[in-house]
Amino acid sequence: MILVFILSGCNLINPSEDVPSYISVDSFTFNPTPTLAEMGPSVSTKIKDVWLYVDNEFQGAYELPARFPVLKTGSHRVILSPGILLNGISSTRSPYPFYKAHIEDVHLPENGELKVNPVTSYFDSVKCHYCEDFEGFGFSLTATAQSDTVMYQLSGGDPGVHEGTGSGVVYLDQGSSRFEVTSTTDYPLPGSGAAVYLEFDYKINQNMVVGLLISNPNSGTSQVSIITLNPNEKWNKIYVQLGYTVSGNPNATGFKVFFGANKDPLVTKSEFYLDNIKVVSF
């Protein structure tokens, strides 16, 4: 009787546990097929995380590539949402609202692994208010009165081109001390808490400021710096949250994106490469 009690007590102390299955995800494939022609064919993304739901229940967010346990087996529906770094900051991770989630009915093997290859694209309802990919003849960024230099368009075959047939670049050397470029026209953006983001690719060898020029019929044009980017001598992509600034200016009639910098005296020749600029919302 004592032996039976001890053995049964072991089950109380160490109860049986559910055997998990595992899901692995290496990366998201981006489908560039645009619903709007101006969105362009770019496949440039920086999807850092996967946000996992099983049967609409949130299971967690994981940095890619990822392998994670799920305490479910058998047939289930998995939802994989692509996640980004807000303003490029690793501590502010979020699903990107304009990329579709990958939804798939799967069989989760007990104590086994399922590899999923998710695909994403823009939602059909995403609107590109301002798009510049430097692919055509000319481009839509111009120097402001604060700039003592201009932006150039690199053409196909130039080693500085990031994607496609063109990219934009600004140089600051001994003959110039500041650049500031902005979109040639302004555009209305949705406020009242709506999600609005600026996406772009960049490669810079000194700090650069990014922000908005805001047109207001009562107070004229104001300038708001939103983020300062550190040097990144390899091409990088960033998603900049504009919604707070836009919603904070409900009387604005239009917005322009600007990029600018004062020359760093420690850098012999400052170089600022840009590509795939998009201001998007629903």
Buried (B, 14 or more C-beta within 10 A) or exposed (E): EEEEEEEEEEEEEEEEEEEBBBBBBBBBBBEEEBEEEEBBEBEBBBBBBBBBBBEEEEBEBBEBEBEBBBEBBEEBEBBBBBBBBBBBEEEEBBBBBBBBBBEBEBEBEEEEEBEBEBEBBBBEEBBBBBBBBBBEEEBBBBBBEBBBBEBBBBEEEEEBBBBBBBBBBBBBEEEBBBBBBBBEEBEEBBBEEBBBBBBBBBBBBBBBBBBBBBBBEEEEEEBBEBBEBEBBEEBBBBBBBBBEBBBEBEEBEBBBBBBBBBBEEEBEEBBBBBBBBBBBBE
